[in-house]
Amino acid sequence: MASAPQNPGLPIFYKDLVPLNSRDHATWKSRSVDKADWLVGQHAIPLTVEEFPQAGRFFPIVFSSGDDSVPLALMGLNEGVNVFVDAEGKVAENVYIPAYARRYPFMLARLNPQAEELSLCFDPTSGLIGEFEEGAALFDGDQPSETTTGMLGFCEQFEQAGLRTGAFVKELEKHGLLIEGEVAIQQEGSEQPFVYRGFKMVDQAKLQEVRGDVLRGWNQSGLLPLVFAHLFSLDLMREIFGRQVAMGVLPQPAVTLPA
């Protein structure tokens, strides 16, 4: 997937996780920023299926290799390259930002392996929340503020979307539709094409062999349009390639995207 965080047990972006509570964080605030430094150099961001229509307008949508595949928005073709975010964290105008990135520095997590409920946690190293003089309060007395309640709702919706995304991937795998992908891009003036591997994609030949009743069910459930959104988005590989060249970052041939 993308570059690993400092703690290998945490998802990308997150270097630490602390549960938010009114005892320790009663006076803390959340501040707005005009840069997203957590996106710098992150080339593959997890996506939920609800985001395919929007994300597919900007990024190739692929699936991670290995077991438990997840959809990914490719914001660069090589690790350490994000063509939509500059070195200072400024994001290109009018580009879609995946919900996974928008929830940062918050996320829902179990406080221990035996816990049934998820708790709202945050990354204390983010610099986005703390004991600031200005910003949106996280608590109103001992109760969550409107800001915190809104973020909790957003994270809950993200978790629910994640479950639907997992079911979507399982359905594709059930019918053997996910295969190891490969895209070759020929650059003018270069003898050898730039070849990208290490991701999964839907096999269009196998898709054509799926039974009609299954396809009708997928169409009624909304799954089939998502498959086509993924397939259509793959043409954007060349767009991302061109952006890297324009940035002066020459794409590396025969690259394998990390799982």
N, C-alpha and C positions, 0 to 999 in steps of 0.2 A: 504494500500500500504506500503510504507516504513515509517520510522520514520518522524514525522512532523517537518518542520523547525521552527525556533523561531517565525516567522511571519506566523500564520496559513493560511493567504491569499495567500501565495507564494508556488510554487512547491517545492518538496524535493530538498535539497542541498542549496537552495537560502534563505539567511537571509535578504537580502535587494535587491532592484533593482533601478538602476540609468541609465537614458538615456545617451549614449555615444555621446559627441559632441566636436567639435574642439575648442570651446570657453573655456570650463572648463578642457579639457583633451588634449590640444595641445601637451604637452611635455610628456605625459604618454607613458609607454611601457608595452608590454606583455612579461613575462619571462617564460621560460620553467622550468619544475620541473620534478624530477624523482619519485615523489610520488603523490598519489591522495588521500589526506586526506579527501576529501569530500565523498569518497566511504566507509570510515571506518564505519563498523556497519550497512551499508545499505544493507538489504537482498533482496529487491525487487525493480528492476529498470524498468521503462517503456521501451517498445520496439515498433518499427514500423514493419510493415509486411515485408518490404524489408530485415529486419535483421534476420528473422526466420531461413533461411538456415545456416547462420554462428552461430548465438546464440544458436541454437538447438544442436550444437555439444558440448556445454559446460554446458548449464543450462536447467533446466525444464522451459518450457514456459507455463504459466497459464494466466488466466484472472481474473482481480480483481472482488470481489463480489459487490453487490449492483447495482445501476443504473449507466449507462455510463461506462460499463466495458472497461478496457484497457488491452492489453497484457503486461505481466510482465516477466522479466527474474529473476528467483529465484537464487540468489547468496548465499543464506543461508536458512535454514528451519525455523529459529526462528528469531524474531525481535531482532536487535542488533548484528546479526552474519553475517559476510561476509567471506566465506571460501576461497575467492580468493584474499583478501586484508588483510594484517596484521595490527596490531595496529598502526604502524607508517605510513600506507598508501602505502606501497610497494605492487605493484600488481604482482600476479603470472605471470611467463613468458608465452608468447604465448597464453594468454587467450583473448577472444574477449571482448572488452569494448563497451557497447551499446552507440549509437550516443547521447542519452539523456545525458550521463555522459561526453562524449567527447566535447560537446558544452560548458560545464561549464567553466568559469563563465558568459558566454554570453547567451542571449536568445532574441527572438523577443517578444515584448509586446506592447499593446496599452497604450499610455501615459494617456488616460482618456477613460471612457466607451463610449463616443460618437465618438472617433477617428476611422476612417475607416482603416488607414494604421498602420502597425506594425513598431515599431522603435527598433533598436538594443540597447539593454540594457545590463548591467552587474551587478554582485554582488560586491560592493566595499569592502566587508569584506573578500573576497576570498584570498587576498594576492598574486594573480596571475597577476594583472595589477596595475600600479601605477607610481609614479615619480621615477623610478629606474635609476641607472647609466647605467646599461646594459639591453639589451632586444631588442625586435622588436618594433619599433615605431608604434604607432597607427594612427598617422597623418603625412602627408607630407605637411607642411604648413596648409592650411585650408581644405585640401582634405584628404579623407581616404587613408591610406597607403595600400600596397598590403596585409599586414597581416589582416587589418580590412576588406578589400574587400573580402578576402578569407573566413573569419569567417562569414561575412554577407551572403555570398552565401551558406555556410554550414547550417546556421540557416534557410535560406529560403527553402532549400531542406528538412530540417527536418520538417518544418511546412507543406510542401506539402505531405511528407510521412505520417504525422499525419492525414491529411484529408483522404488519402487512407486507413489508418489503421482504422479510424472511420467507413468508408464505409464497410470495411471487417467485422467488428464486428456487424454492423447493419444487414448485410446479414445473418450472423450466427443466430442472434436473430430472424430475420424474419422467419426462418425455425425452430425455437425452439431448436436449437442445443446446446446452452450453458446451462449447468446444474451445480448445486453446486457439487464441487468435493470433493473427499476423497481418501487419499492414506494411506494404513497401511503398515508399515515396521517392520518386525520381526527381532529383534536383537538376535543373539545367546547368550544364557544364561539368556535371559529376558522372563518372563512368558507372559507379556502383550505386544502387539505390540505398536509401536509408531504411532499414528494416526494424520494425518494432514488434516485440513479442512479450510474453510474460503476463498476458491478461486473457480473459475469456470473453467470448462473444456468442451470440445466437447463430447457429448453423442454419443458413437460409434454405439449403437443400433439404435438411430434415424438417424444417418448418413446413415446407410444401407437402410433406408426407403425413402430417398430423391429420387424424380423422376429422371429417367434417363436423360431427357432433361435438367434438372437443373444441374445435375452432369457434363454433357457434356459442358454446358456453363461455369461452374466453372473450368473445366479442360482447356478449351480454354483461359480463362481469367487469369489463373495462381492461382486462389483461392484454388483449390483443393490440389495442392502440399503444400500450406501453412497450410492447415488443418492437413495434414499428418505429416508435420514437427513438429507441436504442439504435436500431439499424440505420435510420436516417442520420442520426448524429455522428456516425462513424466517418462521414464525409468531412467532418470538421477536423479530422487528423491533419489534413493538409493546411487548414487555416492556422492551427496551432504551430505547425512546422514553420509556416511563413512568418508568424509573429516572432518565433525564436530567432530566425535568420535576421529579421529586421532589428531585433534587439542586439544583434552581434553575438548571440549565443548559438554557436553552431550545433545543431542536433547531432547526437552521437549515433552512428549506424549500429545495427545489430544490438540494440539495447533491450534488456529484459527489465520490465517494470517490477519492482519488489512486491511480494505478496503481503 
